[in-house]
Amino acid sequence: MTFSVASGEQFAPRLFAELTQQIRSVSVARPTLDDVFMSDTGRTIRDSEATAGDKNRAMIMAMRRAR
């Protein structure tokens, strides 16, 4: 499960104190520029920089793989 919260380094210890189930692993990471861009626009920076030709080629390749 992945989710985002403000001040994750402060949130995680409070969450663990409240849980009754065993935690197997956890990681806290600051968002990347691409994470922020995706959150704001719904697409990655790479997607927004792709040319129309790139998008057409990607769609054709996806259709070929789906056969």
C-alpha positions as CSV (number, residue, x, y, z in Angstrom):
1,M,0.0,0.0,0.0
2,T,1.3,3.5,-0.9
3,F,-0.1,6.8,0.2
4,S,1.1,10.3,0.7
5,V,0.8,12.5,3.7
6,A,2.3,15.8,4.8
7,S,5.2,15.4,7.2
8,G,5.5,11.7,6.8
9,E,8.5,11.4,9.1
10,Q,6.2,12.7,11.9
11,F,3.1,10.8,10.7
12,A,4.6,7.3,10.6
13,P,5.5,7.0,14.3
14,R,2.0,8.2,15.3
15,L,0.4,5.7,12.9
16,F,2.4,2.8,14.3
17,A,1.5,3.7,17.8
18,E,-2.2,3.4,16.8
19,L,-2.0,0.1,14.8
20,T,-2.6,-3.3,16.4
21,Q,-1.3,-5.3,13.3
22,Q,2.3,-6.1,12.7
23,I,4.2,-3.8,10.4
24,R,6.6,-5.7,8.0
25,S,8.3,-2.7,6.4
26,V,7.9,1.0,5.8
27,S,9.7,3.7,3.9
28,V,9.4,7.5,4.0
29,A,10.5,9.5,0.9
30,R,10.3,13.0,-0.2
31,P,8.3,13.5,-3.4
32,T,10.3,13.9,-6.6
33,L,9.7,16.7,-9.1
34,D,7.9,14.1,-11.3
35,D,5.7,13.0,-8.3
36,V,4.6,16.6,-7.8
37,F,4.0,17.2,-11.5
38,M,1.9,14.0,-11.7
39,S,-0.1,15.1,-8.7
40,D,-0.8,18.5,-10.3
41,T,-1.4,17.5,-13.9
42,G,-2.3,13.8,-13.9
43,R,0.6,12.9,-16.2
44,T,4.4,12.5,-16.0
45,I,6.9,15.1,-17.2
46,R,8.0,12.6,-19.8
47,D,4.4,12.2,-21.1
48,S,4.1,16.0,-21.4
49,E,7.4,16.3,-23.4
50,A,6.5,13.5,-25.8
51,T,5.9,14.6,-29.4
52,A,2.7,13.6,-31.3
53,G,4.9,11.1,-33.2
54,D,6.1,9.5,-30.0
55,K,2.6,9.2,-28.7
56,N,1.4,7.6,-32.0
57,R,4.3,5.1,-32.0
58,A,3.5,4.2,-28.4
59,M,-0.2,3.6,-29.2
60,I,0.7,1.4,-32.2
61,M,3.1,-0.6,-30.1
62,A,0.5,-1.1,-27.4
63,M,-2.1,-2.2,-29.9
64,R,0.3,-4.7,-31.4
65,R,1.1,-6.2,-28.0
66,A,-2.6,-6.5,-27.2
67,R,-3.2,-8.8,-30.1
